[in-house]
Amino acid sequence: MQYTAGIGRTAAALATALAAAALMTGCTPTGDGDGGAAGPSTPPTASRPAGATPTGGDKGGTTSGGTGGSTGGASPSGSASSSGGSSSGGTGGTGGTGGTGGTGGATKKPCAIGDVKVSEGHQADVRPPGTGTGAAVVSVTNTSASPCKVYGYPTVAAAGNGSPEKNKPLATTHTGPDAVNVVLAPGARAWTKLTFVQVQGEADGYCASGATPGSYPTVVIGVLGAGKHQIAMDDGVFAFCDDKVTVTAWSSAKPS
């Protein structure tokens, strides 16, 4: 009985030791395992920055929005806008100048037929040798109250029997400086020179070409934009050969 009881006590003590060992063994992984303890503590720590990030983002958005609003406000009300207004004002001034230019252009309108008077022909100082007209200087005068311009070359036609409706256009050659706009103030004049194929000899004369000389009491001068004007010579008649004439452009300088 004592042996049996001793065995029982021994067995019980062993069982108790084994149970304690087992209990200690079960606690060791839990106490020594960092993964288990760290696992619960890490997520709360990681979640705080995540929570702080939106807050920082909101501040960033606010800052950006404030800066954007400030910048946006500065652009319309800042110096750029002011400069734009000044520039626009400068442009307006230029526009005014342009308007003046337009007015200047308006004063340079072509002379109309009622604005001018064409003078009689005057025998030129420098003319081909012969006994005919040789060359004649003709002027056009602005008789209106406003400036106007003459330009280009005149046309010339012989008036048959002194009648412009029976005129004979002459073959015209242009000579001298190129045509320009000649602006005539009221009362101002522009000139052209008509050079004919000269009649040779005495009395009725003759033409070097063998043609019969023409003699006309008047010719018809055409002024571009200002119609046609019948004129005579201030001394004698227009006498020339071959129905040809060489003309200079209208000029503010009187030809010789």
Secondary structure, DSSP 4 states (H G I P E B T S, - for coil): -HHHHHHHHHHHHHHHHHHHHHHHHHHHHHHH-HHHHHHHHHHHHHHHHHHHHHHHHHHHHHHHHHHHHHHHHHHHHSHHHHHHHHHHHHHHHHHHHHHHHHHHHHHTPBPPGGGEEEPPBEE-SS--SSSS--EEEEEEEE-SSS-EEE-S--EEEEEGGG-GGGEEEPEEEEESSPP--EEE-TT-EEEEEEEEEPPBSSTT-B-TTSPPPEEESEEEEE-TTS-EEEEEBSSS-EEEEEEEEEEEPPBSSPP-
